[in-house]
């Protein structure tokens, strides 16, 4: 028996029977046992939202509010994916990612990373990729887009 979150299964009545559709996103996340994601955002509401979305799918989340805290967390444990805001005070997401990419693979230097930003233009996406992020997701965060991005980074086809 699979233990899937309630939002992973959709019941649709069709002519006296019920169709069950299983979200492939949920299935991929559930198959990735003990997935760990590091979330970095200075805004508590966004940090809490992203944490809630991911925990609803059984993901272990470490949520921090600054680039410095993110680097400390990376020194303790390397997550499967790093999700970071770009516009943070002191050290922004671009600078954080440059620091991460300077590290050896054993220190988290190759962790897959997703940039979250209110700036969704093409130039912003190019800057995020140039800094070392693999993906760029605009705010407000679309839960499905975030989950699809994570799945594509951990299960590249």
C-alpha distance (Angstrom), angle and dihedral (degrees) to the residues before:
residue distance angle dihedral
X1 . . .
X2 3.77 . .
X3 3.77 121.1 .
X4 3.81 102.3 -144.5
X5 3.78 128.1 165.3
X6 3.79 115.8 -101.9
X7 3.80 92.0 -112.0
X8 3.81 91.1 59.5
X9 3.79 94.8 71.4
X10 3.79 124.2 60.0
X11 3.80 119.8 -164.0
X12 3.78 115.3 -154.8
X13 3.82 121.1 -178.1
X14 3.81 109.9 -138.3
X15 3.79 119.7 177.3
X16 3.80 99.0 -36.3
X17 3.81 97.2 -36.7
X18 3.75 134.8 81.4
X19 3.78 123.9 -120.9
X20 3.77 116.8 -152.6
X21 3.78 117.5 -154.3
X22 3.77 118.4 -170.9
X23 3.76 118.0 -153.3
X24 3.81 109.6 -120.3
X25 3.78 88.4 -151.2
X26 3.77 91.0 59.3
X27 3.79 92.2 44.6
X28 3.81 91.8 52.5
X29 3.79 92.0 48.0
X30 3.78 92.4 46.6
X31 3.80 91.3 50.2
X32 3.79 89.2 55.4
X33 3.78 96.7 77.5
X34 3.77 117.0 -155.2
X35 3.78 94.0 6.4
X36 3.79 111.2 -179.4
X37 3.77 125.0 -157.3
X38 3.79 127.9 -174.5
X39 3.82 111.9 -146.4
X40 3.81 118.4 -163.5
X41 3.80 120.0 -171.9
X42 3.79 132.1 135.4
X43 3.81 91.6 -149.4
X44 3.83 109.1 84.9
X45 3.82 93.8 -154.5
X46 3.81 93.4 54.8
X47 3.80 92.1 42.3
X48 3.81 90.3 51.2
X49 3.81 92.8 45.8
X50 3.80 94.3 51.1
X51 3.81 90.2 44.7
X52 3.81 91.2 50.6
X53 3.82 93.0 48.5
X54 3.80 92.6 50.4
X55 3.79 96.7 41.7
X56 3.80 88.9 51.9
X57 3.81 85.5 65.5
X58 3.79 94.1 48.7
X59 3.79 95.9 -101.0
X60 3.80 119.1 148.1
X61 3.81 107.5 -126.1
X62 3.77 131.1 -162.8
X63 3.80 107.5 -167.4
X64 3.79 122.0 -166.4
X65 3.80 133.7 173.4
X66 3.80 103.5 -140.3
X67 3.78 144.9 34.9
X68 3.81 90.1 -113.1
X69 3.82 90.9 55.2
X70 3.81 89.3 47.4
X71 3.81 92.0 54.2
X72 3.80 89.9 48.7
X73 3.81 90.9 49.5
X74 3.82 90.0 49.8
X75 3.79 89.2 53.5
X76 3.81 89.1 57.5
X77 3.80 100.4 41.3
X78 3.80 136.7 -2.0
X79 3.82 111.7 -130.2
X80 3.78 125.7 -146.5
X81 3.82 89.6 -120.3
X82 3.80 135.5 9.2
X83 3.82 117.2 -145.8
X84 3.80 112.9 -168.4
X85 3.76 139.2 176.8
X86 3.80 114.5 -128.7
X87 3.81 101.6 -150.6
X88 3.80 104.3 64.2
X89 3.81 127.8 139.8
X90 3.82 121.6 -103.6
X91 3.80 97.8 1.7
X92 3.80 113.9 28.6
X93 3.79 126.5 -154.4
X94 3.81 92.9 -96.0
X95 3.80 92.0 56.1
X96 3.81 90.7 44.1
X97 3.79 91.3 54.1
X98 3.81 92.5 47.3
X99 3.82 88.5 53.9
X100 3.81 91.5 47.5
X101 3.81 92.0 49.9
X102 3.84 90.4 53.3
X103 3.80 89.2 63.7
X104 3.78 124.7 91.2
X105 3.81 118.2 -104.4
X106 3.82 88.7 -104.9
X107 3.82 88.5 57.0
X108 3.81 94.4 49.4
X109 3.79 98.3 -92.0
X110 3.80 92.7 138.8
X111 3.81 99.5 42.4
X112 3.82 110.8 140.2
X113 3.79 109.5 -110.4
X114 3.79 139.6 -161.4
X115 3.80 123.2 -161.3
X116 3.81 118.5 -142.9
X117 3.77 116.0 -162.0
X118 3.76 144.1 157.2
X119 3.80 85.8 -138.9
X120 3.78 104.3 82.5
X121 3.79 102.3 168.9
X122 3.79 125.7 124.0
X123 3.81 92.0 -107.3
X124 3.81 90.2 53.8
X125 3.78 90.9 51.4
X126 3.81 90.8 49.7
X127 3.81 91.0 49.6
X128 3.80 91.0 50.8
X129 3.80 92.3 50.2
X130 3.81 91.6 45.8
X131 3.81 90.2 52.5
X132 3.79 91.0 55.6
X133 3.79 106.2 -91.0
X134 3.80 115.8 132.6
X135 3.79 95.2 -153.7
X136 3.80 139.9 24.4
X137 3.82 123.0 -150.8
X138 3.80 122.7 -175.3
X139 3.78 124.6 -132.0
X140 2.92 135.2 -88.3
X141 3.77 84.9 66.0
X142 3.79 115.0 -120.6
X143 3.83 103.7 -149.9
X144 3.80 93.7 -148.0
X145 3.82 92.9 49.7
X146 3.81 90.4 49.0
X147 3.80 92.7 49.7
X148 3.82 92.4 45.8
X149 3.81 90.0 51.0
X150 3.80 92.4 50.6
X151 3.79 92.5 47.7
X152 3.81 91.5 48.9
X153 3.81 90.7 51.9
X154 3.81 96.2 48.1
X155 3.80 95.8 38.3
X156 3.81 106.3 33.8
X157 3.79 111.9 -176.8
